């Protein structure tokens, strides 16, 4: 376990995210796979008791839901990620999260 396992999990999460971001015409199913990757990361993190992977999993779930258009779900997961960032003092993750929260707020405001 440990560092190598975290890096492998990160690589899989990043690969899932990049597969989506690399496609200009994002398909619904691809964002669902990001949500699933986040859920797998969180499940793995729980077994390892690993706060940083848990936080990244929450981010992937929230971001994936946002891109699918499930904004309420996205808000729940990104808020959870925010709490996990603060609790774990994960400054880099929090920077990404703040961008995602800004994106989410913009999408929510367009619904009004």
C-alpha positions, 0 to 999 in steps of 0.5 A: 500500500502507501505512496505507490498505491496512492499514485496509481489511484491518482493516475487512474483518476487523472486518466478518467478526467483527462479522457473527458477533458480531451474530448471537445464533445463530451459524452454523457457516459464519459462523465458518468465514468468520472463519477464512478472513478470517484466512487471507487477512489472513495471506497479504496480510500476508506479501506486505506483510511486515506484522507487525500484520496477520499478528498480527490474522490469527492472532487471527481464525483462532484465534478462529474455530476456537474458536467452531467448537469446534476447540479444539486448532486454536484453541490453536495459532493463539492461541499463534502470535498471542501470540508475534506480539503479544510480538514486535511489541509490540502491546499492544492486540492482546494485551489482546484475545488474553488475553480469547480465551485465557481463553475458550479455557481455560474451553471446554477445562476444560468438556471434562474 
